[in-house]
Amino acid sequence: MPENSATPDHSTALAVAANPAMTTIASPTAGILTLADIDIDSARALLARYDLALICVGAKAAIPGSYWGEPEAGVIGATVYARSDTPVHSLLHEACHLIVAPAAKRASIHTDASDSQAEEDATCYLQILLADELAGVGRDRLMTDMDMWGYSFRLGSARAWFDRDAEDARAWLARRALLSHTPASMAR
């Protein structure tokens, strides 16, 4: 893995799942913003700006297209699936995978949307930018939640990576004109 990568690391959640006696976290979403905490219509409107749909499934229902399993969001084609306990960071992350995917590829995406480490970094960067578009979320809260969830960054935190080590991700998005779709104040 490149040293400047931004990679979700779900090792804690996976360790708890593998060893039910491990009680270091009471709930995978404890203290983390979930869809239940935000205006779902605002989230739908944000995704619609990128020709994406958001489908919410019932509580405890399986989430179609979820790579990591519940409660994480899933992707199939141009649709993001989630439920009320899905973390906002997960919804934005999976949506951003679809946003950065070329249109021809988007239709064939099912569950695993990542194409490369560069695309993964760009996805993380864009999800932070788009957090500012959701009332009650914002980039600061999203980066805190990313750190609490276990995203792994070379500089130790999402904030440090975003502020001091994300030039490649920003350039990747700029080359594809994806920063021009966000408000100018969000690009940095």
VONU-955717 format. One record per atom (N, C-alpha, C): residue number from 1; residue in three letters; z, x, y. Coordinates in nm, 2 decimals. Atoms other than C-alpha are relative to their C-alpha. Layout:
lumkol | nupa | up | east | north
NUM | ALA | Z | X | Y
...
//
This chain:
lumkol | nupa | up | east | north
1 | MET | 0.00 | 0.08 | -0.12
1 | MET | 0.00 | 0.00 | 0.00
1 | MET | 0.00 | 0.09 | 0.12
2 | PRO | 0.00 | -0.08 | -0.13
2 | PRO | -0.08 | 0.14 | 0.35
2 | PRO | 0.13 | 0.00 | 0.07
3 | GLU | -0.13 | -0.01 | -0.07
3 | GLU | 0.22 | 0.25 | 0.55
3 | GLU | 0.01 | -0.10 | 0.11
4 | ASN | -0.01 | 0.10 | -0.11
4 | ASN | 0.13 | 0.01 | 0.83
4 | ASN | -0.01 | -0.14 | -0.04
5 | SER | 0.03 | 0.13 | 0.05
5 | SER | 0.11 | -0.29 | 0.61
5 | SER | 0.12 | -0.10 | 0.04
6 | ALA | -0.09 | 0.11 | -0.01
6 | ALA | 0.28 | -0.62 | 0.67
6 | ALA | -0.01 | -0.09 | -0.12
7 | THR | 0.01 | 0.07 | 0.13
7 | THR | 0.35 | -0.77 | 0.33
7 | THR | 0.12 | -0.09 | -0.03
8 | PRO | -0.11 | 0.08 | 0.04
8 | PRO | 0.55 | -1.07 | 0.23
8 | PRO | 0.06 | 0.06 | -0.13
9 | ASP | -0.07 | -0.05 | 0.12
9 | ASP | 0.82 | -0.95 | -0.02
9 | ASP | 0.09 | -0.10 | -0.05
10 | HIS | -0.08 | 0.11 | 0.05
10 | HIS | 0.96 | -1.23 | -0.22
10 | HIS | 0.09 | 0.05 | -0.12
11 | SER | -0.07 | -0.05 | 0.11
11 | SER | 1.16 | -1.00 | -0.45
11 | SER | 0.14 | -0.06 | -0.01
12 | THR | -0.13 | 0.06 | 0.01
12 | THR | 1.50 | -1.15 | -0.36
12 | THR | -0.01 | -0.14 | -0.06
13 | ALA | 0.02 | 0.13 | 0.05
13 | ALA | 1.38 | -1.50 | -0.43
13 | ALA | -0.04 | 0.00 | -0.15
14 | LEU | 0.04 | -0.01 | 0.14
14 | LEU | 1.22 | -1.39 | -0.75
14 | LEU | 0.11 | 0.05 | -0.09
15 | ALA | -0.11 | -0.05 | 0.07
15 | ALA | 1.53 | -1.20 | -0.86
15 | ALA | 0.10 | -0.11 | -0.03
16 | VAL | -0.09 | 0.11 | 0.02
16 | VAL | 1.74 | -1.51 | -0.81
16 | VAL | -0.05 | -0.10 | -0.10
17 | ALA | 0.06 | 0.09 | 0.10
17 | ALA | 1.49 | -1.72 | -1.01
17 | ALA | 0.01 | 0.06 | -0.14
18 | ALA | -0.01 | -0.06 | 0.13
18 | ALA | 1.50 | -1.47 | -1.29
18 | ALA | 0.14 | 0.01 | -0.05
19 | ASN | -0.14 | -0.01 | 0.04
19 | ASN | 1.88 | -1.45 | -1.29
19 | ASN | 0.08 | -0.11 | 0.07
20 | PRO | -0.07 | 0.11 | -0.07
20 | PRO | 2.04 | -1.79 | -1.21
20 | PRO | 0.14 | 0.03 | 0.03
21 | ALA | -0.13 | -0.03 | -0.03
21 | ALA | 2.38 | -1.63 | -1.22
21 | ALA | 0.02 | 0.07 | 0.13
22 | MET | 0.00 | -0.07 | -0.13
22 | MET | 2.29 | -1.43 | -0.91
22 | MET | 0.01 | -0.11 | 0.11
23 | THR | -0.03 | 0.11 | -0.10
23 | THR | 2.43 | -1.63 | -0.61
23 | THR | 0.00 | 0.06 | 0.14
24 | THR | 0.00 | -0.06 | -0.14
24 | THR | 2.35 | -1.41 | -0.31
24 | THR | -0.06 | -0.09 | 0.10
25 | ILE | 0.05 | 0.09 | -0.10
25 | ILE | 2.15 | -1.69 | -0.15
25 | ILE | 0.02 | -0.14 | -0.06
26 | ALA | -0.03 | 0.13 | 0.05
26 | ALA | 2.26 | -2.05 | -0.17
26 | ALA | -0.13 | -0.09 | -0.01
27 | SER | 0.12 | 0.08 | 0.00
27 | SER | 1.92 | -2.20 | -0.09
27 | SER | -0.11 | 0.09 | 0.06
28 | PRO | 0.11 | -0.09 | -0.05
28 | PRO | 1.58 | -2.03 | -0.04
28 | PRO | -0.03 | -0.02 | 0.14
29 | THR | 0.04 | 0.02 | -0.14
29 | THR | 1.54 | -2.19 | 0.30
29 | THR | 0.13 | -0.01 | 0.09
30 | ALA | -0.12 | 0.01 | -0.08
30 | ALA | 1.90 | -2.17 | 0.42
30 | ALA | -0.01 | 0.08 | 0.13
31 | GLY | 0.01 | -0.07 | -0.13
31 | GLY | 1.89 | -2.09 | 0.79
31 | GLY | -0.14 | 0.02 | 0.05
32 | ILE | 0.14 | -0.03 | -0.03
32 | ILE | 1.51 | -2.08 | 0.80
32 | ILE | -0.06 | -0.14 | 0.05
33 | LEU | 0.06 | 0.12 | -0.05
33 | LEU | 1.31 | -2.34 | 1.00
33 | LEU | -0.10 | -0.05 | -0.11
34 | THR | 0.09 | 0.06 | 0.09
34 | THR | 1.13 | -2.58 | 0.77
34 | THR | -0.08 | -0.11 | 0.07
35 | LEU | 0.08 | 0.11 | -0.06
35 | LEU | 0.88 | -2.86 | 0.83
35 | LEU | 0.09 | -0.11 | 0.04
36 | ALA | -0.09 | 0.10 | -0.04
36 | ALA | 1.17 | -3.10 | 0.84
36 | ALA | 0.06 | 0.02 | 0.14
37 | ASP | -0.06 | -0.04 | -0.13
37 | ASP | 1.28 | -2.92 | 1.16
37 | ASP | -0.09 | -0.01 | 0.11
38 | ILE | 0.10 | 0.00 | -0.10
38 | ILE | 0.96 | -2.95 | 1.35
38 | ILE | -0.08 | -0.14 | 0.01
39 | ASP | 0.09 | 0.12 | -0.01
39 | ASP | 0.72 | -3.22 | 1.47
39 | ASP | -0.12 | 0.02 | -0.09
40 | ILE | 0.11 | -0.02 | 0.10
40 | ILE | 0.48 | -3.25 | 1.18
40 | ILE | -0.14 | -0.04 | 0.06
41 | ASP | 0.13 | 0.03 | -0.06
41 | ASP | 0.21 | -3.41 | 1.40
41 | ASP | -0.05 | 0.11 | 0.09
42 | SER | 0.04 | -0.12 | -0.07
42 | SER | 0.21 | -3.10 | 1.62
42 | SER | -0.05 | 0.10 | -0.09
43 | ALA | 0.05 | -0.09 | 0.10
43 | ALA | 0.17 | -2.89 | 1.31
43 | ALA | -0.14 | -0.04 | -0.05
44 | ARG | 0.13 | 0.05 | 0.04
44 | ARG | -0.12 | -3.11 | 1.20
44 | ARG | -0.11 | 0.03 | 0.11
45 | ALA | 0.09 | -0.02 | -0.11
45 | ALA | -0.28 | -3.09 | 1.54
45 | ALA | -0.04 | 0.15 | 0.02
46 | LEU | 0.03 | -0.14 | -0.01
46 | LEU | -0.25 | -2.71 | 1.55
46 | LEU | -0.10 | 0.04 | -0.11
47 | LEU | 0.09 | -0.03 | 0.11
47 | LEU | -0.42 | -2.68 | 1.21
47 | LEU | -0.14 | -0.06 | 0.02
48 | ALA | 0.13 | 0.07 | -0.03
48 | ALA | -0.69 | -2.93 | 1.31
48 | ALA | -0.08 | 0.07 | 0.10
49 | ARG | 0.08 | -0.08 | -0.09
49 | ARG | -0.79 | -2.70 | 1.59
49 | ARG | -0.09 | 0.10 | -0.07
50 | TYR | 0.07 | -0.09 | 0.08
50 | TYR | -0.91 | -2.47 | 1.32
50 | TYR | -0.07 | -0.06 | -0.12
51 | ASP | 0.07 | 0.07 | 0.10
51 | ASP | -1.07 | -2.74 | 1.11
51 | ASP | 0.07 | 0.00 | -0.14
52 | LEU | -0.08 | 0.00 | 0.12
52 | LEU | -0.78 | -2.74 | 0.86
52 | LEU | 0.08 | -0.13 | 0.00
53 | ALA | -0.08 | 0.12 | 0.02
53 | ALA | -0.59 | -3.03 | 0.72
53 | ALA | 0.14 | 0.04 | -0.05
54 | LEU | -0.13 | -0.02 | 0.06
54 | LEU | -0.22 | -3.05 | 0.64
54 | LEU | 0.04 | -0.12 | -0.08
55 | ILE | -0.04 | 0.11 | 0.09
55 | ILE | -0.11 | -3.26 | 0.35
55 | ILE | 0.14 | 0.03 | -0.04
56 | CYS | -0.14 | -0.02 | 0.04
56 | CYS | 0.26 | -3.31 | 0.30
56 | CYS | 0.02 | -0.08 | -0.13
57 | VAL | -0.03 | 0.07 | 0.13
57 | VAL | 0.37 | -3.39 | -0.06
57 | VAL | 0.15 | -0.04 | 0.00
58 | GLY | -0.14 | 0.05 | 0.00
58 | GLY | 0.69 | -3.57 | -0.15
58 | GLY | 0.10 | 0.11 | -0.03
59 | ALA | -0.11 | -0.09 | 0.03
59 | ALA | 1.03 | -3.40 | -0.18
59 | ALA | 0.00 | 0.02 | -0.15
60 | LYS | -0.01 | -0.04 | 0.14
60 | LYS | 1.06 | -3.21 | -0.51
60 | LYS | -0.13 | 0.00 | -0.07
61 | ALA | 0.13 | 0.00 | 0.06
61 | ALA | 0.69 | -3.26 | -0.58
61 | ALA | -0.06 | 0.14 | 0.00
62 | ALA | 0.07 | -0.13 | 0.01
62 | ALA | 0.48 | -2.96 | -0.69
62 | ALA | -0.09 | 0.01 | 0.12
63 | ILE | 0.09 | -0.02 | -0.12
63 | ILE | 0.29 | -2.81 | -0.40
63 | ILE | -0.13 | 0.06 | -0.05
64 | PRO | 0.12 | -0.05 | 0.05
64 | PRO | -0.07 | -2.77 | -0.49
64 | PRO | -0.04 | 0.13 | 0.07
65 | GLY | 0.05 | -0.13 | -0.05
65 | GLY | -0.22 | -2.42 | -0.44
65 | GLY | 0.11 | 0.09 | 0.05
66 | SER | -0.11 | -0.09 | -0.05
66 | SER | 0.12 | -2.25 | -0.38
66 | SER | 0.00 | 0.12 | -0.09
67 | TYR | 0.00 | -0.12 | 0.08
67 | TYR | 0.09 | -1.89 | -0.48
67 | TYR | 0.14 | 0.04 | -0.05
68 | TRP | -0.13 | -0.04 | 0.03
68 | TRP | 0.46 | -1.82 | -0.47
68 | TRP | 0.09 | -0.11 | -0.07
69 | GLY | -0.07 | 0.11 | 0.05
69 | GLY | 0.57 | -2.16 | -0.59
69 | GLY | 0.09 | -0.07 | 0.11
70 | GLU | -0.08 | 0.08 | -0.10
70 | GLU | 0.79 | -2.42 | -0.42
70 | GLU | 0.12 | 0.08 | 0.05
71 | PRO | 0.05 | 0.10 | -0.10
71 | PRO | 0.89 | -2.45 | -0.15
71 | PRO | -0.11 | 0.06 | 0.09
72 | GLU | 0.10 | -0.06 | -0.08
72 | GLU | 0.61 | -2.22 | -0.02
72 | GLU | -0.13 | -0.09 | 0.01
73 | ALA | 0.13 | 0.07 | -0.02
73 | ALA | 0.29 | -2.37 | 0.12
73 | ALA | -0.10 | 0.04 | -0.09
74 | GLY | 0.12 | -0.03 | 0.09
74 | GLY | -0.03 | -2.39 | -0.08
74 | GLY | -0.13 | -0.02 | 0.08
75 | VAL | 0.13 | 0.02 | -0.07
75 | VAL | -0.39 | -2.37 | 0.01
75 | VAL | -0.11 | -0.03 | -0.11
76 | ILE | 0.12 | 0.03 | 0.08
76 | ILE | -0.70 | -2.52 | -0.15
76 | ILE | -0.11 | -0.04 | 0.10
77 | GLY | 0.11 | 0.02 | -0.09
77 | GLY | -1.02 | -2.51 | 0.05
77 | GLY | 0.05 | 0.00 | 0.14
78 | ALA | -0.05 | 0.00 | -0.14
78 | ALA | -0.95 | -2.61 | 0.41
78 | ALA | 0.12 | -0.08 | 0.02
79 | THR | -0.12 | 0.08 | 0.00
79 | THR | -0.63 | -2.79 | 0.32
79 | THR | 0.12 | 0.09 | -0.03
80 | VAL | -0.13 | -0.06 | 0.02
80 | VAL | -0.27 | -2.66 | 0.35
80 | VAL | 0.09 | -0.10 | -0.05
81 | TYR | -0.09 | 0.09 | 0.06
81 | TYR | -0.02 | -2.83 | 0.13
81 | TYR | 0.15 | 0.05 | 0.02
82 | ALA | -0.14 | -0.03 | -0.03
82 | ALA | 0.35 | -2.84 | 0.21
82 | ALA | 0.09 | -0.12 | -0.03
83 | ARG | -0.09 | 0.11 | 0.01
83 | ARG | 0.66 | -3.05 | 0.18
83 | ARG | 0.11 | 0.03 | 0.11
84 | SER | -0.09 | -0.01 | -0.11
84 | SER | 0.96 | -3.10 | 0.41
84 | SER | 0.09 | 0.12 | 0.00
85 | ASP | -0.08 | -0.12 | 0.01
85 | ASP | 1.15 | -2.80 | 0.28
85 | ASP | -0.09 | 0.13 | 0.00
86 | THR | 0.09 | -0.12 | -0.01
86 | THR | 0.85 | -2.56 | 0.32
86 | THR | 0.03 | 0.07 | 0.13
87 | PRO | -0.03 | -0.07 | -0.13
87 | PRO | 0.94 | -2.29 | 0.57
87 | PRO | -0.12 | 0.00 | 0.09
88 | VAL | 0.11 | 0.00 | -0.10
88 | VAL | 0.74 | -2.30 | 0.89
88 | VAL | -0.08 | 0.13 | -0.01
89 | HIS | 0.08 | -0.13 | 0.01
89 | HIS | 0.65 | -1.93 | 0.85
89 | HIS | -0.10 | -0.01 | -0.12
90 | SER | 0.09 | 0.01 | 0.11
90 | SER | 0.49 | -2.01 | 0.51
90 | SER | -0.12 | -0.09 | 0.03
91 | LEU | 0.11 | 0.08 | -0.04
91 | LEU | 0.29 | -2.30 | 0.65
91 | LEU | -0.10 | 0.08 | 0.09
92 | LEU | 0.09 | -0.07 | -0.09
92 | LEU | 0.16 | -2.08 | 0.93
92 | LEU | -0.07 | 0.12 | -0.07
93 | HIS | 0.06 | -0.11 | 0.07
93 | HIS | 0.10 | -1.79 | 0.70
93 | HIS | -0.12 | -0.04 | -0.09
94 | GLU | 0.11 | 0.04 | 0.09
94 | GLU | -0.11 | -1.98 | 0.45
94 | GLU | -0.12 | -0.06 | 0.09
95 | ALA | 0.11 | 0.05 | -0.09
95 | ALA | -0.30 | -2.16 | 0.74
95 | ALA | -0.08 | 0.11 | 0.06
96 | CYS | 0.07 | -0.12 | -0.06
96 | CYS | -0.38 | -1.82 | 0.89
96 | CYS | -0.09 | 0.07 | -0.10
97 | HIS | 0.09 | -0.05 | 0.10
97 | HIS | -0.52 | -1.70 | 0.56
97 | HIS | -0.13 | -0.08 | 0.01
98 | LEU | 0.12 | 0.08 | -0.01
98 | LEU | -0.77 | -1.99 | 0.59
98 | LEU | -0.07 | 0.02 | 0.13
99 | ILE | 0.06 | -0.02 | -0.13
99 | ILE | -0.83 | -1.93 | 0.96
99 | ILE | -0.08 | 0.13 | 0.00
100 | VAL | 0.06 | -0.13 | -0.01
100 | VAL | -0.92 | -1.57 | 0.91
100 | VAL | -0.12 | 0.01 | -0.11
101 | ALA | 0.10 | -0.01 | 0.11
101 | ALA | -1.14 | -1.64 | 0.60
101 | ALA | -0.14 | -0.04 | 0.06
102 | PRO | 0.14 | 0.05 | -0.04
102 | PRO | -1.52 | -1.66 | 0.66
102 | PRO | -0.02 | -0.14 | -0.05
103 | ALA | 0.03 | 0.14 | 0.04
103 | ALA | -1.64 | -2.02 | 0.65
103 | ALA | -0.05 | -0.01 | -0.14
104 | ALA | 0.06 | 0.00 | 0.13
104 | ALA | -1.84 | -1.95 | 0.34
104 | ALA | 0.10 | 0.02 | -0.11
105 | LYS | -0.11 | -0.03 | 0.10
105 | LYS | -1.53 | -1.82 | 0.16
105 | LYS | 0.11 | -0.11 | 0.00
106 | ARG | -0.11 | 0.10 | -0.02
106 | ARG | -1.29 | -2.09 | 0.29
106 | ARG | -0.01 | -0.11 | -0.11
107 | ALA | 0.02 | 0.11 | 0.09
107 | ALA | -1.43 | -2.36 | 0.07
107 | ALA | 0.04 | 0.03 | -0.14
108 | SER | -0.03 | -0.04 | 0.14
108 | SER | -1.37 | -2.16 | -0.25
108 | SER | 0.14 | 0.05 | -0.02
109 | ILE | -0.14 | -0.05 | 0.01
109 | ILE | -1.01 | -2.06 | -0.17
109 | ILE | 0.09 | -0.10 | -0.08
110 | HIS | -0.09 | 0.08 | 0.08
110 | HIS | -0.76 | -2.19 | -0.42
110 | HIS | 0.12 | 0.09 | -0.04
111 | THR | -0.13 | -0.06 | 0.02
111 | THR | -0.40 | -2.06 | -0.42
111 | THR | 0.01 | 0.14 | 0.05
112 | ASP | -0.01 | -0.13 | -0.05
112 | ASP | -0.47 | -1.69 | -0.36
112 | ASP | -0.11 | 0.03 | 0.10
113 | ALA | 0.10 | -0.01 | -0.11
113 | ALA | -0.63 | -1.65 | -0.02
113 | ALA | -0.02 | 0.14 | 0.05
114 | SER | 0.01 | -0.13 | -0.05
114 | SER | -0.57 | -1.28 | 0.04
114 | SER | -0.12 | 0.08 | -0.05
115 | ASP | 0.12 | -0.08 | 0.03
115 | ASP | -0.87 | -1.06 | 0.06
115 | ASP | 0.02 | 0.15 | 0.00
116 | SER | -0.02 | -0.14 | -0.01
116 | SER | -0.74 | -0.72 | 0.16
116 | SER | 0.13 | 0.02 | 0.08
117 | GLN | -0.12 | -0.03 | -0.08
117 | GLN | -0.44 | -0.55 | 0.32
117 | GLN | -0.03 | -0.02 | 0.15
118 | ALA | 0.03 | 0.03 | -0.15
118 | ALA | -0.62 | -0.56 | 0.66
118 | ALA | 0.00 | -0.15 | 0.03
119 | GLU | 0.00 | 0.14 | -0.02
119 | GLU | -0.67 | -0.93 | 0.62
119 | GLU | 0.14 | -0.06 | 0.00
120 | GLU | -0.14 | 0.04 | 0.01
120 | GLU | -0.30 | -0.97 | 0.52
120 | GLU | 0.07 | 0.03 | 0.13
121 | ASP | -0.06 | -0.04 | -0.13
121 | ASP | -0.19 | -0.78 | 0.83
121 | ASP | -0.05 | -0.10 | 0.11
122 | ALA | 0.05 | 0.09 | -0.10
122 | ALA | -0.42 | -1.00 | 1.05
122 | ALA | 0.06 | -0.13 | -0.01
123 | THR | -0.06 | 0.13 | 0.02
123 | THR | -0.28 | -1.31 | 0.89
123 | THR | 0.14 | 0.00 | 0.06
124 | CYS | -0.14 | -0.01 | -0.05
124 | CYS | 0.08 | -1.20 | 0.97
124 | CYS | 0.00 | 0.00 | 0.15
125 | TYR | 0.01 | -0.01 | -0.15
125 | TYR | -0.02 | -1.12 | 1.33
125 | TYR | -0.03 | -0.13 | 0.06
126 | LEU | 0.04 | 0.13 | -0.05
126 | LEU | -0.19 | -1.45 | 1.38
126 | LEU | 0.11 | -0.11 | -0.02
127 | GLN | -0.10 | 0.10 | 0.02
127 | GLN | 0.09 | -1.65 | 1.23
127 | GLN | 0.11 | 0.01 | 0.11
128 | ILE | -0.10 | -0.03 | -0.11
128 | ILE | 0.33 | -1.49 | 1.49
128 | ILE | -0.05 | -0.06 | 0.13
129 | LEU | 0.06 | 0.06 | -0.12
129 | LEU | 0.09 | -1.59 | 1.77
129 | LEU | 0.01 | -0.15 | 0.00
130 | LEU | 0.01 | 0.14 | 0.01
130 | LEU | 0.05 | -1.94 | 1.65
130 | LEU | 0.13 | -0.07 | 0.00
131 | ALA | -0.13 | 0.05 | -0.01
131 | ALA | 0.42 | -1.99 | 1.63
131 | ALA | 0.04 | -0.05 | 0.14
132 | ASP | -0.03 | 0.04 | -0.14
132 | ASP | 0.43 | -2.02 | 2.01
132 | ASP | -0.06 | -0.13 | 0.03
133 | GLU | 0.07 | 0.13 | -0.02
133 | GLU | 0.21 | -2.33 | 1.97
133 | GLU | 0.09 | -0.12 | -0.05
134 | LEU | -0.09 | 0.10 | 0.06
134 | LEU | 0.49 | -2.52 | 1.79
134 | LEU | 0.13 | -0.01 | 0.07
135 | ALA | -0.12 | 0.02 | -0.07
135 | ALA | 0.77 | -2.66 | 1.99
135 | ALA | 0.12 | 0.02 | -0.09
136 | GLY | -0.12 | -0.03 | 0.08
136 | GLY | 1.11 | -2.53 | 1.87
136 | GLY | -0.02 | 0.11 | -0.10
137 | VAL | 0.02 | -0.12 | 0.09
137 | VAL | 0.95 | -2.24 | 1.68
137 | VAL | -0.01 | 0.12 | 0.09
138 | GLY | 0.02 | -0.12 | -0.08
138 | GLY | 0.80 | -1.96 | 1.89
138 | GLY | 0.00 | 0.12 | -0.08
139 | ARG | 0.01 | -0.12 | 0.07
139 | ARG | 0.73 | -1.61 | 1.79
139 | ARG | 0.13 | 0.07 | -0.03
140 | ASP | -0.13 | -0.07 | 0.03
140 | ASP | 1.09 | -1.48 | 1.82
140 | ASP | 0.06 | -0.06 | -0.12
141 | ARG | -0.06 | 0.07 | 0.12
141 | ARG | 1.22 | -1.74 | 1.58
141 | ARG | -0.08 | 0.03 | -0.13
142 | LEU | 0.08 | -0.02 | 0.12
142 | LEU | 0.93 | -1.70 | 1.34
142 | LEU | 0.02 | 0.14 | -0.05
143 | MET | -0.02 | -0.14 | 0.04
143 | MET | 0.98 | -1.32 | 1.33
143 | MET | 0.14 | 0.01 | -0.07
144 | THR | -0.13 | 0.00 | 0.06
144 | THR | 1.35 | -1.37 | 1.26
144 | THR | -0.01 | -0.06 | -0.14
145 | ASP | 0.02 | 0.06 | 0.13
145 | ASP | 1.26 | -1.61 | 0.98
145 | ASP | -0.07 | 0.08 | -0.10
146 | MET | 0.08 | -0.09 | 0.08
146 | MET | 1.00 | -1.37 | 0.84
146 | MET | 0.09 | 0.11 | -0.06
147 | ASP | -0.09 | -0.10 | 0.05
147 | ASP | 1.27 | -1.10 | 0.82
147 | ASP | 0.10 | -0.05 | -0.10
148 | MET | -0.09 | 0.06 | 0.09
148 | MET | 1.52 | -1.33 | 0.66
148 | MET | -0.06 | -0.04 | -0.14
149 | TRP | 0.06 | 0.04 | 0.13
149 | TRP | 1.27 | -1.45 | 0.40
149 | TRP | -0.04 | 0.12 | -0.09
150 | GLY | 0.02 | -0.12 | 0.08
150 | GLY | 1.19 | -1.09 | 0.30
150 | GLY | -0.14 | 0.06 | 0.02
151 | TYR | 0.12 | -0.08 | -0.03
151 | TYR | 0.86 | -0.99 | 0.46
151 | TYR | 0.04 | 0.14 | 0.02
152 | SER | -0.04 | -0.14 | -0.01
152 | SER | 0.85 | -0.62 | 0.45
152 | SER | -0.10 | 0.08 | 0.09
153 | PHE | 0.08 | -0.07 | -0.10
153 | PHE | 0.73 | -0.40 | 0.74
153 | PHE | 0.05 | 0.14 | 0.00
154 | ARG | -0.03 | -0.15 | 0.00
154 | ARG | 0.72 | -0.02 | 0.76
154 | ARG | 0.11 | 0.03 | 0.11
155 | LEU | -0.10 | -0.03 | -0.11
155 | LEU | 0.92 | -0.02 | 1.09
155 | LEU | 0.13 | -0.08 | -0.02
156 | GLY | -0.13 | 0.06 | 0.03
156 | GLY | 1.19 | -0.24 | 0.94
156 | GLY | 0.01 | -0.15 | 0.04
157 | SER | -0.01 | 0.14 | -0.04
157 | SER | 1.13 | -0.57 | 1.11
157 | SER | -0.14 | -0.05 | 0.04
158 | ALA | 0.13 | 0.07 | -0.05
158 | ALA | 0.85 | -0.82 | 1.20
158 | ALA | -0.02 | 0.04 | 0.15
159 | ARG | 0.01 | -0.03 | -0.14
159 | ARG | 0.93 | -0.76 | 1.57
159 | ARG | -0.05 | 0.14 | 0.03
160 | ALA | 0.04 | -0.14 | -0.02
160 | ALA | 0.90 | -0.38 | 1.55
160 | ALA | -0.14 | 0.02 | -0.04
161 | TRP | 0.14 | -0.01 | 0.04
161 | TRP | 0.57 | -0.41 | 1.36
161 | TRP | -0.09 | -0.07 | 0.10
162 | PHE | 0.08 | 0.07 | -0.10
162 | PHE | 0.43 | -0.67 | 1.60
162 | PHE | -0.01 | 0.07 | 0.13
163 | ASP | 0.00 | -0.06 | -0.13
163 | ASP | 0.53 | -0.48 | 1.91
163 | ASP | -0.06 | 0.15 | 0.00
164 | ARG | 0.03 | -0.14 | 0.00
164 | ARG | 0.46 | -0.12 | 1.79
164 | ARG | -0.09 | 0.05 | -0.10
165 | ASP | 0.07 | -0.06 | 0.11
165 | ASP | 0.25 | -0.10 | 1.48
165 | ASP | -0.11 | -0.10 | -0.05
166 | ALA | 0.09 | 0.10 | 0.04
166 | ALA | 0.01 | -0.40 | 1.47
166 | ALA | -0.14 | 0.02 | 0.07
167 | GLU | 0.13 | -0.02 | -0.07
167 | GLU | -0.29 | -0.25 | 1.66
167 | GLU | -0.12 | -0.03 | -0.10
168 | ASP | 0.11 | 0.03 | 0.10
168 | ASP | -0.51 | -0.26 | 1.34
168 | ASP | -0.02 | -0.15 | -0.02
169 | ALA | 0.01 | 0.15 | 0.02
169 | ALA | -0.43 | -0.63 | 1.29
169 | ALA | -0.06 | -0.06 | 0.12
170 | ARG | 0.05 | 0.05 | -0.12
170 | ARG | -0.50 | -0.71 | 1.65
170 | ARG | -0.15 | 0.03 | 0.01
171 | ALA | 0.14 | -0.04 | -0.01
171 | ALA | -0.83 | -0.52 | 1.64
171 | ALA | -0.08 | -0.08 | -0.10
172 | TRP | 0.07 | 0.07 | 0.11
172 | TRP | -0.93 | -0.69 | 1.31
172 | TRP | -0.03 | -0.14 | 0.05
173 | LEU | 0.01 | 0.13 | -0.05
173 | LEU | -0.87 | -1.03 | 1.47
173 | LEU | -0.10 | 0.00 | 0.12
174 | ALA | 0.09 | 0.00 | -0.11
174 | ALA | -1.05 | -0.93 | 1.79
174 | ALA | -0.15 | 0.02 | -0.04
175 | ARG | 0.14 | -0.02 | 0.05
175 | ARG | -1.36 | -0.81 | 1.60
175 | ARG | -0.06 | -0.13 | -0.05
176 | ARG | 0.05 | 0.12 | 0.05
176 | ARG | -1.39 | -1.15 | 1.45
176 | ARG | 0.02 | -0.12 | 0.10
177 | ALA | -0.01 | 0.10 | -0.11
177 | ALA | -1.33 | -1.33 | 1.78
177 | ALA | 0.11 | -0.10 | -0.03
178 | LEU | -0.11 | 0.09 | 0.04
178 | LEU | -1.01 | -1.49 | 1.64
178 | LEU | 0.11 | 0.00 | 0.11
179 | LEU | -0.10 | 0.00 | -0.11
179 | LEU | -0.79 | -1.39 | 1.94
179 | LEU | -0.05 | -0.09 | 0.11
180 | SER | 0.05 | 0.08 | -0.11
180 | SER | -1.02 | -1.58 | 2.17
180 | SER | 0.02 | -0.15 | -0.02
181 | HIS | -0.04 | 0.14 | 0.03
181 | HIS | -0.92 | -1.90 | 2.00
181 | HIS | 0.14 | -0.04 | 0.03
182 | THR | -0.14 | 0.02 | -0.03
182 | THR | -0.56 | -1.86 | 2.10
182 | THR | 0.01 | 0.02 | 0.15
183 | PRO | -0.02 | -0.01 | -0.15
183 | PRO | -0.43 | -1.90 | 2.46
183 | PRO | 0.01 | 0.15 | 0.04
184 | ALA | 0.00 | -0.14 | -0.05
184 | ALA | -0.47 | -1.57 | 2.66
184 | ALA | 0.13 | 0.06 | 0.00
185 | SER | -0.14 | -0.05 | -0.01
185 | SER | -0.10 | -1.54 | 2.70
185 | SER | 0.06 | 0.04 | -0.14
186 | MET | -0.05 | -0.02 | 0.14
186 | MET | -0.06 | -1.53 | 2.32
186 | MET | -0.05 | 0.13 | -0.06
187 | ALA | 0.06 | -0.11 | 0.07
187 | ALA | -0.28 | -1.23 | 2.24
187 | ALA | 0.09 | 0.12 | 0.00
188 | ARG | -0.10 | -0.11 | 0.01
188 | ARG | 0.01 | -0.99 | 2.30
188 | ARG | 0.14 | -0.04 | 0.04
//
